[in-house]
Amino acid sequence: MPEPTRVEKDSMGPMTVPAHALWGASTQRAVENFPVSGYRFGRRFIRALGLIKQSAAEINLEMGLLPERTARAIIAAAQEVIDGRLDDHFVLDIFQTGSGTSTNMNANEVIANRAIQVLGGAPGSREVHPNDHVNVQQSSNDVIPTAIHVAVAEALVADLVPAANRLHAELAKKAAAFDAIVKIGRTHLQDATPIRLGQEFSGYAAQIALAEQRARQAVRALRELPIGGTAVGTGINAHPEFGRRMAERLAKKTGIEFAEAGDHFEAQHAKDAVVEASGHVRTIAVSLTKIANDLRWLASGPRCGIGEIRLPATQPGSSIMPGKVNPVMCEMVLQAAAWAIGADATVAFAAATLGTFDLHAGMPVMAHPLLEAIRILSRAMTIFAERCVAGIEADEKRCAELVEQSLAMCTSLAPVIGYDRAAEIAKKAHATGRTVRQVCLDDKVLPPDQLARLLDPGAMTRPSADRVGSGGG
């Protein structure tokens, strides 16, 4: 049976829409114009639109610009958008009009028609008008960038910061647990002087602590909201206090310290704040790449690799090699980070090339990948913390064996016997297959008790006033 339909109208004329739909003619035109990718704005962005439309209706009621009955219905309908009850009616593709006008009208029409239902009417009756009522004192050109700031800031605070804290906690636990385990350091993928496994993990933990700070810096970058600038930043058709009051209300609803843009022309014509926020997210992705890559290398083997740590076995690793287990949780993080770095490239390119004169025409394609990057990294960090980092074990025997075999042990001899003599010992050890300690004992380079003090691996992992000389390289 054909799907029931109804006819809605906009400034371009009538359009047939599904009878169940809360969207109207403008949205339906965009549905038909942009069947590109199937990607739609997600929960965070739709929630932000609901917050904006609800706040605007509240202020418009206070200013006497909307009848109370109409305003109350809009406020109630917008609450359903905020709560996620109307997500199925936000149907537009990300690849659409560059200002996001189609999505702004999607929100206006859904809220208008739901408000009509709240009042007991039928969708399409225009008793509540998407432009004349829901969009009062607003333009797509200030609503959409404001929604980006609100959605991204909320995602950072609610998702990325807690995920970073969770991962940091697990890495810090391992740093403490592994603090006494001495292993060989590696620079240039070659043996270097000893380091404690806990020291390596403390570095990873510090990276994620800084990632949490960067997420908060990204929120601060998004603090100024464009709302109130309307079409081109001049504030035409808006009260001079509207932007300030909107920012204050959105701050109260979200708990984030939003403020009206200091300069509405910068806020609407450019997207530098979004680029900055995306850059912080990219940096976090780079940090995760370093950590996940190091961990899979340290766990390589289990017999023919480095093998200084053991990662939790989470699933079979091969369809042909029985018993093989791969570092799949590290690989998951690496792929999530790669996705986020690519998302930042999209944001930067769009910001640099699609803003012309008094409007930026690339906002949807900036908002979607940034929000997805935050969502994906947040999930990846949480899963990584729980299913990988929490279960990491150290192979202390393997760590000790590799330290003793390292030619870099001769570094602590240099302040006593000189760099050149120490280098000769290292080369001789390498050529003969002996350890530095064995060569020194065999050649009676130093008394055994002094040699034991100098070649104590644990002492090499901290600075000492009585061991001062050339460092490693």
N, C-alpha and C positions, 0 to 999 in steps of 0.2 A: 504494500500500500504506500502511496506517496506520503512523504512526511508533511504533516499539517504546517501551514505557513500563515503569515499575516503580512500586511503591507505597512511599511513605515515610510516616513518622508523626512528629507532634509533639504538644504538649500538647493540641491541639484535635482530634486524630484523624488518620486516614489521608488522604493526598493522592497523586494520580497525577502523576508527573513523567516527563519524557522519559528514556528509558533511558540516553542518553549523558551526561545532565546530572550535574554534581557537586554541584549545589545540592539542597536537600531540601524538606521540606514547608513550612516557614515561608517560604522564598523563593518557592515556587510560589504560596502564598496571596497574597503581595505582587505577583507577576506578574499574577495575575488581578484583584487589587483596584485596581491603579494603572496601567492602560494609557493613560497621559495624553499624554505628549509624545514619547516615543522618545528623550529625552535621558538619557544614562547618565553615571555617574561615569567620568572618564577615567583615563589611565595613572598620573598623579601620585597621585591619591587611592587607587587600588587598590594601588599600591606602598606607600603609607603604611600602609594596613590590613595588608598583609603584614609590614611592619617591626614593627608593634605586636604582631601575633599571634605572630610569631617571638620577639620579645624577651620577651613574657609567658611563652611556653613554656620558654624558657631559664631564666628566673628561677623559674618554678614547679618546674622540675626541680631547681634548686639548693636550693630550699626544701623539697624532698621532698613536693611537692604533686601530682606526676605520676609515674607509673612511667616509668623511663628509656626503655623500648621505645616507649611512647606518645608521650612528649615528643619523642624523636628523629624520629618519623614526622611529628609536627606541625611541627617545625622544618624538615624537608625539604619538606613541602607548602607551608609559608609561603614558603620560598625561591622556589618556582615562582611564587607570587603576586607576590613582589618582582620577579622577572625578567620578568614579563609573559606567562608561558606559560599562564596560566589566565584571561586577561581575558575570554574568550568566555563564561565561566560567571558573570560579574557582570552580571546581566541586568535589574536593577531601574531603574525610572524615577526621575528626580530628585524628582518630585512624589509623595511618599509620606509615611509617618509623619514628623512634624517632628523627632523625635529622631534619625532615621536608624536606628532599631532594625532595620528590614527589611534595610538594607544591612549592618549589623553581623552579623545572622544569616546573610545571604548569605555573608559571609566565613567565619563559623564553620562553616557547612555545607559549603562548598566545601573548606576546609582539612581538616575532619574526614573527608569522603569520600575526598579524595585521600590523606590519611594512611592510611586503611583500605586503599587500593590499594597504597600503599608497603609495608604489612605483609602483602600478599598476599590481602586480603579483597575483598568486593564492596561497592560503595557502598550505603548504607542499612542495613548490618548493625548500626550503632551501636557497633561495637567501639571506635571513637573517637567520643566524643559531642560534638556542637557546643557544648553548654552546659557539661557536667560536665568536659570536658577542654580544649577550645580557648578557652573563655570564662572560665577560672578567674581570680579576682581582678579581673574586669572587669565593666563594664556598658556598654550602648550609650551611656549618658549621659556617660561619660568617654572611651570609645573614639572616638566620632565627632568630638567637638571636638578631641581630640588628633590624629586623622587630618587634620583641617582645618589645624591649625597645622603639622604636619610636611609635608603636601603643598604648602601655600602657601609655606612657607619654602624648601623644596627648589626649587620652581618659580622663586622669586625669585632664588635663588643660581645655579641652573644655567641659567636661561633669560633672565630679564630683565636681570640685571647684565651678562652678556656681550654681550647685544644693545645695551645702552646704551653700553658701552665701544666697540663696533664703530662705532656711529653717531657717538659723540663723536670718535673718531679721524678719521673722514672730514670732519666739520665743522671740526675743528682744522686739518686740512691745507688746507682751503679758506680758512680765516681767515688762514693764513700766506701762501698763494699770492695772495690778493686784497688784501693789506695796503696796497699802494701805490696802489690804484685809488680815486680820490675820486669820490663820487657825491652826489646830493642826498639829504638826510634828509627824512623825512616825519613830521609829527605832525598828528593830526586829519584824516588823509588829504589834507593840504595841504603845499605845499613848506615845508621848514624848512632850517636851516643844513646845510652839507655834512658828510658823514660818509664814512669809508673803507668800502668794501665788506667789507674784512677785519674792520673793527670790528663790523659787523652780524653777520658769521659768528662772530666770537668770542663774541658774545652768545648765539647759538644753541648753540655748543659748550658754553658755561658752563651753559646750561639742562640739557643732557643730562648734563654732569658732576654737576650737582645731582640729576638724576633717578637716577643710579646711587647717590648717597648716600641718597636717599629710599627706594630699594629695599632698601638695607641697614638703614635705620631700620625699615622694615616687618618685616624678619626679626627685629630686636630686639623689636619689639612682640609677636611670636608666640613668644618664647623660653620663657615659662612654660607647662607642659603640665598639662592637667586630670587626666591619668591617675592613678589611685589614689584618686579621690574616689567611685568606683562610682556608686550610684544618684542620690544627692542631694548629694554632696560630703562625707558623713560618713565614707566609707571602709568602710562595712559590707561584710563578707565579704572584706576585703583586709587583708594584713599592713601594719603601720604603715610599713615600709620599702619597700613595693612601688612607690609613686609615685616616690620618689627613685631607686630602682634602675632603673626603667623609663626615666626621663628621662636618666640617665647612659648607659644602653645605647643609646637612640635617638640621643643626641649622638654616641656613638662610631661608630654605623653611618652617620650622615649627615654628620658633620663640622660640624654646627651646634650651637652652645652651648645646648642645651635644658636646662631645669631644672624641678624639680617646682614646681607653682603655689604661690605664697606663701599664698594663701587659696583652698582648693578650692571654696568656696561662690561666690566671685566668678567663678572660672574656669569653673564649670559653669552657674551661673544666668544669667550675662550673656555677651555676645559682643563686649565693647568692644575687645579686642585685634584681632579680625577687622575690626571697623569701622575701627580705626586703620590697619591694613595696607591695607585697601581704599582709604582716603583717600589714602594715599601713591601708590597705583597710579593713582587718579583724577588726582592732581596731575601725574603723568608724562604722562598722556593729554592734559591741558590744555597742557603744554609742547609736546608733539608737534603739537597743533593750531595753536599760534602759529607754529611753525617751518614746517610744511607749507603753511599758508595764506599766510605771507609769501613763500615761495619761488614759489608759483604766481602770486602777484601780480607779483613782480619779473620773472618770465618772461613776463608777459602780452604778447600781440601775435600774431604776431611783428613786425607793422609798426604796428599801431594801439593798442598798449598801452604799458606801461612799458618792457619789453624790456631791462632792464639785465643780466640773466643769461639764459643758454640752458640749459634742462634737456635731458637726453638724450631723444632720440626713441625711444620703446619700441614703439609700435604705431600704426596708422592711427587717427585720431580721429573720423571721421565716415563714415556709410554713404551720405551724399549730397553732402558737400563734399570734392571731391578735394584731397589734399595737406594736409588739416587734421591737426594733431597736438596732442593735449591733454595737460595735466599730470596724467596718470593715476596716477602713483606718489604724487603729493601727495594726490590724491583718495582713493586707497587708505588712506593714513595717516589722513586726516581721518575716514573712515568707521570705521576700527579704533578711533580715539580716541573717536568718538561711542558706539561699542558699549561701550567700557570705562567711560565716564562713566555710561551707562545701567546697567551692571552694578553700579557703586557705589551708584546709587540703590536698586537692589533690595536690596543688602546692608544699607544704612542703614535702609530701611523695615522689612525683616524683623527686624533687630536691635532696632528701637525698638518693634515691635508684637507680636512673637511670643514674647517671653520673659516668662513669668509664674511668679512664685514660684520654685520650686526646679528648674526645667528650662526650657531654651530649645527651643521647638518649631518653629524655622525653619532648622535647620542645613543641610539639603541645599540649600535654595534660596539660602543664602548662599554655601556652598562652591563650587557649580558655576559661577555667573557670575564669581566672583572668580578661580578657576583659569582659566576661559576668557579672562577679560580679560588675565591675565598671558601666557597662551599666544599670544593674538592680537597683543597689543602687541609681544611679543618677536619674533614672525615679521615683523610689519610694520616694526619698526625695522631689523632685519637686511636685509630686502629693500630698504627705502628707502635704506639706506647704500650698498648694493652697486649698485643699479640706477638710482639717481637722484643722490644727493649726490656720489658719486665722480666722476660725469661732468659736473658743472655747470661751465659756462664763463662768463666775464664778457665783456660787450660794452663794452670800455673807451671806444670812440668814443661810444657812446650815453650812457654815464655822464657823460662830459665835456660833451657837448652839453646835457644836462639841467641840469647844475650851472650852466653859464654863463647859461642862460635863466631861472634861478630868481630871483624877487624877494627871496628870503631872503638873497641875497648882501649886501644893504644892512646886515645885522646887524652886520658888522664895522666899518661906518662910524660907528655910533652913538656909540662912546666918543670919537670925534674930532669929529664935527659935531653930535652930539646926536640924541636919539631922534626928535624931531619933524621935523627936517630930513631924516633918513634915511627916515622914513615918506613924506614928500613925494616923495622920489626914487623910492621903490618904486611909489607910485601913478602917477607920471608915466611910469615905464617900462611899467607895465601898460597904461595908457591909450594909449600911442603904439606899443606892440609892440616897443619897444627893450629891450635888456638894461640892468641897473643900471650896468654898466661904460660902455655907450654914452652913457647920460644924463649920467653924471658927467664923461665926457670932453667931451661937447658943451657942457655948462654950466660947464665948468672949475671944478668943485666943489673939487678938490684937484689939486696938481701930479701929472703922470702917474706919476712914480716912486713917490710916496707912495701913490697910488691902486693901483698894481700890487702893492705890498706888502700893502695892506689887503685887496685882493680876490684874494689868493692862496688858492685853494680848499684846498690842502693844509694851509696854516697854520691854517685855520679848524677843522681836525679835531682840534686839541689845545689845551689851555690854554696861555696865555702871559702872563707877568708884565707885558709892555708893551702888552697889549690887554685892559684891564679895564674893564668897563662893564656895562650891562644885558644880561642873557641873553635868549634867545628864549622863545617861549611857544607 
